[in-house]
Amino acid sequence: MRRLEDEKTVREFLDRVCRHVRSREIHPDIREEFGGHIADRAASLQLEGYAEDDAITEAVKQMGSPEAIGKSLHQAHKPRLDWKMLVILAFMVMAGLFGMLNVEASESLPIYFTLFTTKAVLTGLGLAALAICYFLDYRKLKKYSRIMFFGVLALMTYTLLAGSQINGRQGYLDLGFIMVNVVDLSLLLLLISLAGLKQESQYGIIDFVFKTMYRCAVPALLFSLGGSPVQGMMYLTGFLVLTWASSKRKKLFYMISLPITVLSALSFMLFRGGYVLQRLGTFLNPSGPEAYHWNQIEKAISSAGWSGHGFASTIKTLPYLQSESLFLYLIYCFGWGAGIVVVLLVLMFLLRIGQMKLSLTDPYAKTLTSSLLVLFGFRLLWPILMAFGFVPIISIELPFIGYGGTPQIFDYAAVGMLLSMYRRKNMLPSADKGGIDGLSMDFVGMIKSDRGFF
């Protein structure tokens, strides 16, 4: 039989089907699958005595209405907006804005005339970043993963050598109108780029060891030199999870990746020994001389009760109310119920990311979602567990709720990437089912059964 793609009747039929399908990513799969059905039916008709041209025309006719097929496929593969995630995020944003208003109105800290306004402006910029990332195709990031990874490492190295120092921490880049903490912002970019890198290699164990070393130990060292131990530990956790999830040969993971990660973590702790030992010692011995902060936290929570002390209540013993202690301050002002609401929002947010991951079929999207789940999971759960004494006290605040500064714009961008992946979950060919998720096959089968064949 002649090449069907050259047949005007077939080409026009496929064009009319695709015209109603907004997702252009699946147009090639639609053409291939429906072209195959037409070819199979035309071959059967020829065996029944049809001439070749007549067999092709009749096969196209028996496919049914191209408009009906196209509209049905569009419904099955149209972009999806995850409203659940947006609603949860909206409540977290409102909690953050209300928290800033509460802190600004109190007399607990030095006067912050622009605390609420700045938070609102940064939230607006973050939502703009979210919208941009939502419409961008996340798959384009994958081919730049290696460039991004080494580029971020190079930028971290530059800022550590030639950047500015603030509050004893190196790694700030002076852009003239703003100081950006490159080391802290590098965490998200490194985890995103790591998701697009192949974890195993055809060149053997030595190459695998080399890749594990520079992907694990080098970033940990740079985070340590930049005075960002929290970000370093988060990166090592993310690296371990991603390597395990993407490894096809678990034996290599347990023999190479796991020991190197553990050694990097131990070296990291030794290098930052003073900070780590102090925090760990206070956690293990809450009645020791360094336990003042623990005692103040306990007093603030226990005194709140269910009703709290009221809007903008003054408390001088909790530092950084707008950031690290905001969760505690909300409990202090509005009672334990406010804390429960925040905890529920955090859990729903993380659960929704997990549900999004399960609904995705693209392997890269699933790995990328795992990266963001590790990142947000660590940063959202630690401040809550820290408030109730389950983990050591570190410098970390709740994303979207805490003041955040300019880094929160990257958090919104990360949510935009999650929404972008969810948006395309039905717009991409299924890797395990073949074709276009098997839906067009079911639709064609339904049409054929109505026509009396198949």
PEWO-V157463 format. One record per residue. RES is the residue in one letter. PSI is psi in degrees with one decimal (none if undefined). Layout:
RES:PSI + RES:PSI
This chain:
M:145.9 + R:165.2 + R:116.3 + L:-30.8 + E:-21.1 + D:-8.9 + E:127.3 + K:-40.4 + T:-44.1 + V:-44.2 + R:-42.8 + E:-38.3 + F:-47.3 + L:-36.6 + D:-40.5 + R:-34.2 + V:-50.2 + C:-23.0 + R:-25.7 + H:-1.2 + V:112.0 + R:-32.1 + S:98.8 + R:-20.6 + E:-27.8 + I:2.9 + H:-45.7 + P:-36.9 + D:-36.1 + I:-46.1 + R:-42.2 + E:-44.6 + E:-46.9 + F:-34.4 + G:-38.1 + G:-41.0 + H:-41.7 + I:-43.0 + A:-43.3 + D:-43.6 + R:-38.4 + A:-39.5 + A:-39.9 + S:-39.9 + L:-35.7 + Q:-36.9 + L:-24.2 + E:-2.9 + G:0.4 + Y:146.1 + A:159.4 + E:-47.8 + D:-43.4 + D:-35.2 + A:-41.9 + I:-44.4 + T:-44.5 + E:-36.5 + A:-42.0 + V:-41.1 + K:-40.5 + Q:-13.3 + M:-25.2 + G:-166.7 + S:121.7 + P:-30.6 + E:-44.0 + A:-41.1 + I:-47.0 + G:-43.6 + K:-38.8 + S:-42.3 + L:-35.6 + H:-41.4 + Q:-37.1 + A:-27.4 + H:18.2 + K:157.4 + P:142.7 + R:133.1 + L:125.4 + D:89.7 + W:-30.7 + K:-44.9 + M:-41.8 + L:-38.6 + V:-44.6 + I:-44.9 + L:-39.2 + A:-42.4 + F:-36.5 + M:-39.6 + V:-44.0 + M:-38.4 + A:-39.8 + G:-44.9 + L:-41.8 + F:-37.2 + G:-41.2 + M:-39.3 + L:-38.6 + N:-44.8 + V:-43.4 + E:-33.2 + A:-13.9 + S:170.3 + E:22.1 + S:-29.8 + L:167.9 + P:151.9 + I:128.5 + Y:87.0 + F:-31.0 + T:17.3 + L:-51.9 + F:-43.3 + T:-44.9 + T:-42.7 + K:-42.1 + A:-42.5 + V:-46.0 + L:-34.9 + T:-41.8 + G:-43.6 + L:-38.6 + G:-41.3 + L:-34.2 + A:-41.9 + A:-38.0 + L:-46.1 + A:-40.9 + I:-47.3 + C:-28.1 + Y:-39.8 + F:-16.9 + L:149.9 + D:109.2 + Y:-24.8 + R:-22.3 + K:-19.7 + L:-30.5 + K:-42.8 + K:-14.3 + Y:10.6 + S:-45.2 + R:-44.6 + I:-43.1 + M:-42.8 + F:-52.0 + F:-32.1 + G:-41.8 + V:-42.2 + L:-40.2 + A:-41.0 + L:-39.4 + M:-44.3 + T:-42.7 + Y:-45.7 + T:-30.1 + L:-31.0 + L:-39.0 + A:2.8 + G:-174.9 + S:161.8 + Q:132.1 + I:128.5 + N:37.2 + G:2.9 + R:127.8 + Q:157.4 + G:16.4 + Y:137.0 + L:123.7 + D:110.3 + L:9.9 + G:-59.4 + F:-9.4 + I:150.7 + M:123.0 + V:128.3 + N:92.6 + V:-37.6 + V:-45.1 + D:-41.9 + L:-21.5 + S:-22.9 + L:-51.3 + L:-45.4 + L:-38.0 + L:-42.2 + L:-36.5 + I:-45.9 + S:-34.8 + L:-33.5 + A:-24.7 + G:-1.7 + L:140.9 + K:132.9 + Q:-22.4 + E:160.1 + S:152.9 + Q:-4.2 + Y:6.0 + G:-174.0 + I:-39.8 + I:-43.7 + D:-37.1 + F:-41.3 + V:-42.9 + F:-45.0 + K:-41.4 + T:-39.0 + M:-51.0 + Y:-22.6 + R:-20.6 + C:-59.2 + A:-40.5 + V:-50.6 + P:-38.6 + A:-40.8 + L:-43.2 + L:-39.4 + F:-39.3 + S:-45.4 + L:-30.2 + G:3.8 + G:33.4 + S:67.1 + P:-33.5 + V:-46.3 + Q:-35.6 + G:-43.3 + M:-36.5 + M:-40.5 + Y:-44.8 + L:-38.1 + T:-46.3 + G:-41.0 + F:-44.4 + L:-45.2 + V:-46.5 + L:-41.1 + T:-41.6 + W:-43.6 + A:-35.6 + S:-5.5 + S:125.7 + K:-22.2 + R:92.9 + K:-26.2 + K:-41.6 + L:-36.7 + F:-49.4 + Y:-28.5 + M:-31.2 + I:-59.5 + S:-46.8 + L:-49.3 + P:-40.6 + I:-40.4 + T:-42.9 + V:-43.9 + L:-38.6 + S:-41.2 + A:-42.7 + L:-42.9 + S:-39.0 + F:-44.8 + M:-39.1 + L:-40.2 + F:-36.6 + R:37.2 + G:-45.7 + G:-48.0 + Y:-49.6 + V:-46.2 + L:-37.5 + Q:-47.9 + R:-43.8 + L:-39.3 + G:-41.3 + T:-37.8 + F:-42.7 + L:-25.6 + N:72.8 + P:-6.6 + S:4.8 + G:-177.9 + P:-21.0 + E:10.5 + A:15.7 + Y:-44.5 + H:-42.0 + W:-44.6 + N:-39.6 + Q:-36.5 + I:-46.3 + E:-41.4 + K:-41.6 + A:-43.5 + I:-45.6 + S:-30.8 + S:-14.1 + A:-43.2 + G:-160.4 + W:-20.8 + S:-22.2 + G:-176.1 + H:-1.0 + G:167.5 + F:133.5 + A:34.3 + S:146.9 + T:132.6 + I:121.9 + K:-9.3 + T:-11.7 + L:122.4 + P:159.1 + Y:57.6 + L:-29.2 + Q:-9.9 + S:-88.8 + E:-35.1 + S:13.3 + L:-41.3 + F:-44.0 + L:-39.0 + Y:-35.5 + L:-39.6 + I:-43.5 + Y:-39.9 + C:-41.1 + F:5.7 + G:177.3 + W:-27.9 + G:-38.2 + A:-39.6 + G:-40.1 + I:-40.5 + V:-46.0 + V:-43.1 + V:-42.6 + L:-41.5 + L:-42.7 + V:-47.0 + L:-40.2 + M:-38.4 + F:-48.3 + L:-38.8 + L:-37.6 + R:-37.8 + I:-42.8 + G:-40.4 + Q:-37.8 + M:-42.2 + K:-42.7 + L:-27.4 + S:-11.6 + L:148.1 + T:-20.9 + D:120.2 + P:-39.9 + Y:-41.0 + A:-39.8 + K:-41.7 + T:-41.4 + L:-39.8 + T:-37.4 + S:-40.4 + S:-47.8 + L:-30.8 + L:-41.0 + V:-45.2 + L:-52.4 + F:-34.8 + G:-46.5 + F:-47.8 + R:-24.9 + L:-36.5 + L:-35.2 + W:-47.1 + P:-33.8 + I:-47.6 + L:-34.5 + M:-38.0 + A:-27.7 + F:11.0 + G:17.1 + F:-18.9 + V:160.4 + P:154.9 + I:125.7 + I:170.0 + S:92.9 + I:143.4 + E:162.2 + L:123.7 + P:145.1 + F:-27.1 + I:-46.9 + G:170.4 + Y:-46.8 + G:-45.2 + G:-162.1 + T:-29.5 + P:-23.1 + Q:-21.4 + I:-37.2 + F:-31.6 + D:-43.4 + Y:-38.3 + A:-37.9 + A:-40.7 + V:-37.2 + G:-38.2 + M:-41.2 + L:-44.7 + L:-33.5 + S:-41.2 + M:-41.0 + Y:-36.8 + R:-33.8 + R:9.4 + K:-28.3 + N:3.4 + M:-6.0 + L:149.5 + P:142.3 + S:129.1 + A:-26.1 + D:-22.4 + K:-22.1 + G:162.7 + G:-139.4 + I:65.5 + D:15.4 + G:-4.1 + L:-40.3 + S:-33.2 + M:-43.2 + D:-39.5 + F:-43.4 + V:-39.7 + G:-37.2 + M:-42.2 + I:-43.2 + K:-37.6 + S:-34.6 + D:-29.6 + R:-11.6 + G:6.5 + F:162.8 + F:none
